[in-house]
């Protein structure tokens, strides 16, 4: 694991996050200590010691709490769904894992000719740039066109480095850029991959880039909403329509349509 000197922290997100707000100040303090441990973990975002049989004792020692207090506050955090656990019962921070995943994809995209800074919030605000000067001169219009071509290439590189079928659909990307910023498109792609590759969610359909951008991107602009949409109910999809999640019903419909079109 490469050593990074710091991680991004958004006070507004911390203050508004309902799972955090539902916890006591003591539980929030423990979670902050755990976040620091997660950042320094060999597998960033995962609390690897949570697979140890002496887990609570070790965590209490690392966070400066008693075993009893640590156990109680950790249970409060878990009850309020502040963190998740993987198949090996390892605690992880959903946002940190997502950000680390996106960071690695950006690095890989950069190696293949993309721009690693593409997903850094605030570095490129496409819509603001468009609105800043509505009366473009011929030279600035040409510059904007050149900038959009570059953004199209960067997004294609990001998609192709994410493990999906290789795409050259620049028209679909260009059209998507008329409605969303490069950051939003990259975030949606990253969120789609995280949900598609996870056993926690019902999503099994692997779309082409064109289909994703034309028909599905809006469902993945927010990871939280996408997770709620595609979350499995009771770990199965073999239930009556009334009992399934929206994502399960959507998947079922898509499979039926695909079968009918064959």
Secondary structure as a PSIPRED ss2 file (coil, helix, strand):
# PSIPRED VFORMAT (PSIPRED V4.0)

   1 X C   1.000  0.000  0.000
   2 X C   1.000  0.000  0.000
   3 X C   1.000  0.000  0.000
   4 X C   1.000  0.000  0.000
   5 X C   1.000  0.000  0.000
   6 X C   1.000  0.000  0.000
   7 X C   1.000  0.000  0.000
   8 X C   1.000  0.000  0.000
   9 X C   1.000  0.000  0.000
  10 X C   1.000  0.000  0.000
  11 X H   0.000  1.000  0.000
  12 X H   0.000  1.000  0.000
  13 X H   0.000  1.000  0.000
  14 X H   0.000  1.000  0.000
  15 X H   0.000  1.000  0.000
  16 X H   0.000  1.000  0.000
  17 X C   1.000  0.000  0.000
  18 X H   0.000  1.000  0.000
  19 X H   0.000  1.000  0.000
  20 X H   0.000  1.000  0.000
  21 X H   0.000  1.000  0.000
  22 X C   1.000  0.000  0.000
  23 X C   1.000  0.000  0.000
  24 X C   1.000  0.000  0.000
  25 X H   0.000  1.000  0.000
  26 X H   0.000  1.000  0.000
  27 X H   0.000  1.000  0.000
  28 X H   0.000  1.000  0.000
  29 X H   0.000  1.000  0.000
  30 X H   0.000  1.000  0.000
  31 X H   0.000  1.000  0.000
  32 X H   0.000  1.000  0.000
  33 X H   0.000  1.000  0.000
  34 X H   0.000  1.000  0.000
  35 X H   0.000  1.000  0.000
  36 X H   0.000  1.000  0.000
  37 X H   0.000  1.000  0.000
  38 X H   0.000  1.000  0.000
  39 X H   0.000  1.000  0.000
  40 X H   0.000  1.000  0.000
  41 X C   1.000  0.000  0.000
  42 X C   1.000  0.000  0.000
  43 X C   1.000  0.000  0.000
  44 X C   1.000  0.000  0.000
  45 X C   1.000  0.000  0.000
  46 X E   0.000  0.000  1.000
  47 X E   0.000  0.000  1.000
  48 X H   0.000  1.000  0.000
  49 X H   0.000  1.000  0.000
  50 X H   0.000  1.000  0.000
  51 X H   0.000  1.000  0.000
  52 X C   1.000  0.000  0.000
  53 X C   1.000  0.000  0.000
  54 X C   1.000  0.000  0.000
  55 X H   0.000  1.000  0.000
  56 X H   0.000  1.000  0.000
  57 X H   0.000  1.000  0.000
  58 X H   0.000  1.000  0.000
  59 X H   0.000  1.000  0.000
  60 X H   0.000  1.000  0.000
  61 X H   0.000  1.000  0.000
  62 X H   0.000  1.000  0.000
  63 X H   0.000  1.000  0.000
  64 X C   1.000  0.000  0.000
  65 X C   1.000  0.000  0.000
  66 X C   1.000  0.000  0.000
  67 X H   0.000  1.000  0.000
  68 X H   0.000  1.000  0.000
  69 X H   0.000  1.000  0.000
  70 X H   0.000  1.000  0.000
  71 X H   0.000  1.000  0.000
  72 X H   0.000  1.000  0.000
  73 X H   0.000  1.000  0.000
  74 X H   0.000  1.000  0.000
  75 X H   0.000  1.000  0.000
  76 X H   0.000  1.000  0.000
  77 X H   0.000  1.000  0.000
  78 X H   0.000  1.000  0.000
  79 X H   0.000  1.000  0.000
  80 X C   1.000  0.000  0.000
  81 X C   1.000  0.000  0.000
  82 X C   1.000  0.000  0.000
  83 X C   1.000  0.000  0.000
  84 X E   0.000  0.000  1.000
  85 X E   0.000  0.000  1.000
  86 X C   1.000  0.000  0.000
  87 X C   1.000  0.000  0.000
  88 X C   1.000  0.000  0.000
  89 X C   1.000  0.000  0.000
  90 X C   1.000  0.000  0.000
  91 X E   0.000  0.000  1.000
  92 X E   0.000  0.000  1.000
  93 X C   1.000  0.000  0.000
  94 X H   0.000  1.000  0.000
  95 X H   0.000  1.000  0.000
  96 X H   0.000  1.000  0.000
  97 X H   0.000  1.000  0.000
  98 X H   0.000  1.000  0.000
  99 X H   0.000  1.000  0.000
 100 X H   0.000  1.000  0.000
 101 X H   0.000  1.000  0.000
 102 X H   0.000  1.000  0.000
 103 X H   0.000  1.000  0.000
 104 X H   0.000  1.000  0.000
 105 X H   0.000  1.000  0.000
 106 X H   0.000  1.000  0.000
 107 X H   0.000  1.000  0.000
 108 X H   0.000  1.000  0.000
 109 X H   0.000  1.000  0.000
 110 X H   0.000  1.000  0.000
 111 X H   0.000  1.000  0.000
 112 X C   1.000  0.000  0.000
 113 X C   1.000  0.000  0.000
 114 X C   1.000  0.000  0.000
 115 X C   1.000  0.000  0.000
 116 X H   0.000  1.000  0.000
 117 X H   0.000  1.000  0.000
 118 X H   0.000  1.000  0.000
 119 X H   0.000  1.000  0.000
 120 X C   1.000  0.000  0.000
 121 X C   1.000  0.000  0.000
 122 X C   1.000  0.000  0.000
 123 X C   1.000  0.000  0.000
 124 X C   1.000  0.000  0.000
 125 X C   1.000  0.000  0.000
 126 X H   0.000  1.000  0.000
 127 X H   0.000  1.000  0.000
 128 X H   0.000  1.000  0.000
 129 X H   0.000  1.000  0.000
 130 X H   0.000  1.000  0.000
 131 X H   0.000  1.000  0.000
 132 X H   0.000  1.000  0.000
 133 X C   1.000  0.000  0.000
 134 X C   1.000  0.000  0.000
 135 X C   1.000  0.000  0.000
 136 X C   1.000  0.000  0.000
 137 X C   1.000  0.000  0.000
 138 X H   0.000  1.000  0.000
 139 X H   0.000  1.000  0.000
 140 X H   0.000  1.000  0.000
 141 X H   0.000  1.000  0.000
 142 X H   0.000  1.000  0.000
 143 X H   0.000  1.000  0.000
 144 X H   0.000  1.000  0.000
 145 X H   0.000  1.000  0.000
 146 X H   0.000  1.000  0.000
 147 X H   0.000  1.000  0.000
 148 X H   0.000  1.000  0.000
 149 X H   0.000  1.000  0.000
 150 X H   0.000  1.000  0.000
 151 X H   0.000  1.000  0.000
 152 X H   0.000  1.000  0.000
 153 X H   0.000  1.000  0.000
 154 X H   0.000  1.000  0.000
 155 X H   0.000  1.000  0.000
 156 X H   0.000  1.000  0.000
 157 X H   0.000  1.000  0.000
 158 X H   0.000  1.000  0.000
 159 X H   0.000  1.000  0.000
 160 X H   0.000  1.000  0.000
 161 X C   1.000  0.000  0.000
 162 X C   1.000  0.000  0.000
 163 X C   1.000  0.000  0.000
 164 X C   1.000  0.000  0.000
 165 X C   1.000  0.000  0.000
 166 X C   1.000  0.000  0.000
 167 X C   1.000  0.000  0.000
 168 X C   1.000  0.000  0.000
 169 X C   1.000  0.000  0.000
 170 X H   0.000  1.000  0.000
 171 X H   0.000  1.000  0.000
 172 X H   0.000  1.000  0.000
 173 X H   0.000  1.000  0.000
 174 X H   0.000  1.000  0.000
 175 X H   0.000  1.000  0.000
 176 X H   0.000  1.000  0.000
 177 X H   0.000  1.000  0.000
 178 X C   1.000  0.000  0.000
 179 X C   1.000  0.000  0.000
 180 X C   1.000  0.000  0.000
 181 X C   1.000  0.000  0.000
 182 X H   0.000  1.000  0.000
 183 X H   0.000  1.000  0.000
 184 X H   0.000  1.000  0.000
 185 X H   0.000  1.000  0.000
 186 X H   0.000  1.000  0.000
 187 X H   0.000  1.000  0.000
 188 X H   0.000  1.000  0.000
 189 X H   0.000  1.000  0.000
 190 X H   0.000  1.000  0.000
 191 X H   0.000  1.000  0.000
 192 X H   0.000  1.000  0.000
 193 X H   0.000  1.000  0.000
 194 X H   0.000  1.000  0.000
 195 X H   0.000  1.000  0.000
 196 X H   0.000  1.000  0.000
 197 X C   1.000  0.000  0.000
 198 X C   1.000  0.000  0.000
 199 X C   1.000  0.000  0.000
 200 X C   1.000  0.000  0.000
 201 X E   0.000  0.000  1.000
 202 X C   1.000  0.000  0.000
 203 X C   1.000  0.000  0.000
 204 X C   1.000  0.000  0.000
 205 X C   1.000  0.000  0.000
 206 X C   1.000  0.000  0.000
 207 X C   1.000  0.000  0.000
 208 X C   1.000  0.000  0.000
 209 X H   0.000  1.000  0.000
 210 X H   0.000  1.000  0.000
 211 X H   0.000  1.000  0.000
 212 X H   0.000  1.000  0.000
 213 X H   0.000  1.000  0.000
 214 X H   0.000  1.000  0.000
 215 X H   0.000  1.000  0.000
 216 X H   0.000  1.000  0.000
 217 X H   0.000  1.000  0.000
 218 X H   0.000  1.000  0.000
 219 X H   0.000  1.000  0.000
 220 X H   0.000  1.000  0.000
 221 X C   1.000  0.000  0.000
 222 X C   1.000  0.000  0.000
 223 X H   0.000  1.000  0.000
 224 X H   0.000  1.000  0.000
 225 X H   0.000  1.000  0.000
 226 X H   0.000  1.000  0.000
 227 X H   0.000  1.000  0.000
 228 X H   0.000  1.000  0.000
 229 X H   0.000  1.000  0.000
 230 X H   0.000  1.000  0.000
 231 X E   0.000  0.000  1.000
 232 X C   1.000  0.000  0.000
 233 X E   0.000  0.000  1.000
 234 X C   1.000  0.000  0.000
 235 X C   1.000  0.000  0.000
 236 X E   0.000  0.000  1.000
 237 X C   1.000  0.000  0.000
 238 X C   1.000  0.000  0.000
 239 X C   1.000  0.000  0.000
 240 X C   1.000  0.000  0.000
 241 X H   0.000  1.000  0.000
 242 X H   0.000  1.000  0.000
 243 X H   0.000  1.000  0.000
 244 X C   1.000  0.000  0.000
 245 X C   1.000  0.000  0.000
 246 X H   0.000  1.000  0.000
 247 X H   0.000  1.000  0.000
 248 X H   0.000  1.000  0.000
 249 X H   0.000  1.000  0.000
 250 X H   0.000  1.000  0.000
 251 X H   0.000  1.000  0.000
 252 X H   0.000  1.000  0.000
 253 X H   0.000  1.000  0.000
 254 X H   0.000  1.000  0.000
 255 X H   0.000  1.000  0.000
 256 X H   0.000  1.000  0.000
 257 X H   0.000  1.000  0.000
 258 X H   0.000  1.000  0.000
 259 X H   0.000  1.000  0.000
 260 X H   0.000  1.000  0.000
 261 X H   0.000  1.000  0.000
 262 X C   1.000  0.000  0.000
